[in-house]
Amino acid sequence: MNAKYRFDATLVRCRALIVLFKDGRAGNYNYDLLRAAVVLAVAALDKYCKDRFLEFFEQYYKKMSNGRRLGKDCDAYLKKAGVTKEYLLSLYQRGVDDPLFSPVHEAAKKLRSYLYRSTFQGAESISELFQCYGLKDIIKNAVGNSQDEKIWLAVAQLIRRRHTIAHTADYGQNTTVEEIGATQVADWLDALEGLVEGIDLILDSRFKTTNTRQAVNPASLAKKKPEEFSAAFHKNKGYLDVSELSSLRRIPDIEELFGVKAKRKGFLCEGTVAYPQMGNAEIWWPKISSEANYSGWMNEPQYDEATNEIVGVVERNVQNKNLNDKTVKVACERNLLRIVLAVIEGDNSVVGYCYRFLGTFVLDKEASKNANACVWRRWDTRLKVS
């Protein structure tokens, strides 16, 4: 269970507390369920930052010539954690006598101890942490990528409320406890989820090695200019094409290009939107990854062995069999055409993660029934847009 999975699972627990609040069976203490959700959510952010940073530390340290090419920000942070050059030298000397001993792993343990004595509940501390990896202003960039500047404002309100609850029992400087509402807390949770999703995608883009099977030509995607990810750019061209790695920056760009509006809950957006201009069609923007998300959904790519292009996507829920069975049944009945623009694990571009056009897809009903999963096959590699 990685850091993002744990964060997502914790938000599920937070939202369950809101459901319990609405149930009303806690009586006079009902509102404390909402306060508990606030405290738990900020704790989830804090733990996510620590664990996600540590997931990449050893990889990054080794990549930087075993620490010799670390930037000044990273050096300064490690020094605060007690991971000094003298300490590292002692570890390498120990490694000479014990070939099974890993100096980098031992340094990571010391860093972990330091991080777990620290808190990451504000833009400054979070940005300082990830700046060690050369990712300056990660909060600002995550908010910018979401194209909703209100996200950090809502998260900051959530964090401030957590402090009031944790340090003053939610009285603040008053003589009566402050009011709190379910809608407000739900909106804060949505904003927090959107922020962490943005941070996580930036980290994925920064650290995950591009698999040559995951792109026709990964270098050409990385060399694209920022304007080539805009809706206006593709409108002017008049089409999207798989061979050209046509990509859009964010969901609002997809909406602008196709003239649609996806349903939103707070700061979160549904994963599909109907596109009746092409009949029984919808636009789908999945995250294609080797791991399932917190709710069990996994979208696995299928490749053409000759071209290494993604020509199929297998969609399934690996945790909830009933939900998976129902999804397969409904998909077989609907007979949809899907326009697929996907965030693909390993892709890297000047805008960070992006939504790469994979083509139009149809459901292979026979294969879906045999696999008990939604097996989407590519139908066409080019799509006209106006």
DAURBEL-V110456 format. One record per helix or strand. SS is the DSSP state (H for helix, E for strand). FROM is the first residue (numbers start at 1). LEN is the number of residues. Records with the same first field share a line. If there is no record, write none. Layout:
SS->FROM-LEN + FROM-LEN
This chain:
H->3-21 + 27-37 + 72-9 + 85-13 + 103-13 + 123-11 + 138-9 + 150-19 + 182-26 + 212-3 + 218-5 + 226-4 + 231-7 + 242-3 + 251-8 + 276-3 + 321-14 + 365-7
E->239-3 + 247-2 + 264-2 + 268-2 + 272-3 + 281-4 + 287-2 + 297-7 + 310-8 + 337-8 + 355-9 + 374-7 + 382-3
